[in-house]
Amino acid sequence: RSRAYTWSWSKYSSARSTNRLACLVSEYMAGRDEEMRVFYRDLWATEARHANLFVDLALEYFDHDQVYARLQELTRAEAEIVQALPWRASLH
């Protein structure tokens, strides 16, 4: 069970980074240095693949319902945490 939780959390963390990088590329980098925009776009694509890797790995060892139930659990927990925080853009 702990591996399913670890892989699910790793996927979740990577997915959040993917979202933040997408915002950075589309909003912040628009009209700026093209080389940096491409760098962050490529970093975004890598992080997206990374997130999916963890789900694929978890599904190799655990039931689909168990993996996605854990992801839903993490989504609910994150929503509660984020609602209590001041808004700011950040990457880890």
Beta strands, then each sheet from edge to edge (+ up, - down):
end
